[in-house]
Amino acid sequence: MNKKNFYIGMGMGVLVGGISAMAMRPKKQRCVKSVVGRTLRTMGDVADSVSGIMGW
């Protein structure tokens, strides 16, 4: 497996997961800035967990 393809696949997975997490949130009147911040923080935590497991 090529590392470039792996990184592209991981990036696409994180992106799609983040978008789906934003779409599945309850439709309350919240500040968009806080929703995006929480989503980015969650995506960062997931990326850190994956990189920690893989030993990067």
TILUM-451521 format. One line per field, with one value per residue (C-alpha): residue number from 1; residue in three letters; chain; x, y, z. Coordinates in pm, 1 decimal. Example, Ala and Ser with C-alpha at 12.3 -4.5 7.8 and 13.67 -1.06 7.14 Angstrom:
<atoms>
seq <- (1,2)
type <- (ALA,SER)
mol <- (A,A)
px <- (1230.0,1367.0)
py <- (-450.0,-106.0)
pz <- (780.0,714.0)
</atoms>
This chain:
<atoms>
seq <- (1,2,3,4,5,6,7,8,9,10,11,12,13,14,15,16,17,18,19,20,21,22,23,24,25,26,27,28,29,30,31,32,33,34,35,36,37,38,39,40,41,42,43,44,45,46,47,48,49,50,51,52,53,54,55,56)
type <- (MET,ASN,LYS,LYS,ASN,PHE,TYR,ILE,GLY,MET,GLY,MET,GLY,VAL,LEU,VAL,GLY,GLY,ILE,SER,ALA,MET,ALA,MET,ARG,PRO,LYS,LYS,GLN,ARG,CYS,VAL,LYS,SER,VAL,VAL,GLY,ARG,THR,LEU,ARG,THR,MET,GLY,ASP,VAL,ALA,ASP,SER,VAL,SER,GLY,ILE,MET,GLY,TRP)
mol <- (A,A,A,A,A,A,A,A,A,A,A,A,A,A,A,A,A,A,A,A,A,A,A,A,A,A,A,A,A,A,A,A,A,A,A,A,A,A,A,A,A,A,A,A,A,A,A,A,A,A,A,A,A,A,A,A)
px <- (0.0,125.6,158.2,21.2,-299.8,-328.0,-295.4,-550.9,-790.8,-742.4,-795.3,-1112.2,-1242.5,-1181.3,-1341.2,-1651.5,-1679.0,-1660.6,-1921.3,-2154.8,-2106.0,-2205.4,-2508.1,-2633.5,-2625.9,-2960.3,-3104.0,-3092.5,-3017.5,-2648.4,-2364.9,-2212.9,-1867.1,-1899.8,-2037.0,-1747.0,-1500.6,-1637.3,-1636.9,-1276.9,-1172.4,-1339.1,-1172.8,-836.4,-889.8,-971.9,-665.2,-444.5,-587.8,-530.0,-175.5,-103.8,-226.3,-21.6,290.6,344.4)
py <- (0.0,344.0,587.0,874.8,682.9,594.3,959.1,1068.0,799.5,897.9,1264.5,1192.3,975.3,1245.3,1506.2,1297.0,1206.4,1571.0,1675.6,1396.6,1489.0,1848.2,1730.2,1499.3,1762.1,1873.9,2179.2,2426.0,2794.2,2783.4,2996.4,2844.6,2936.9,2718.9,2422.9,2440.6,2474.4,2167.9,1968.1,2063.8,1975.5,1633.6,1574.5,1669.5,1425.9,1147.4,1225.4,1226.5,893.0,733.5,867.0,753.4,402.7,381.9,514.4,837.1)
pz <- (0.0,-87.3,207.1,1.2,-68.0,300.3,406.9,148.6,271.4,634.9,553.1,359.7,644.0,902.5,677.3,608.9,977.9,1079.6,828.1,934.4,1301.8,1223.2,1024.9,1301.7,1575.4,1714.4,1538.7,1827.3,1792.9,1870.6,1760.6,1446.8,1570.6,1882.5,1684.2,1440.2,1727.8,1904.1,1581.5,1504.2,1858.4,1825.7,1488.4,1641.1,1927.0,1681.7,1470.8,1782.8,1893.1,1553.2,1528.4,1884.4,1811.7,1492.8,1664.3,1470.0)
</atoms>
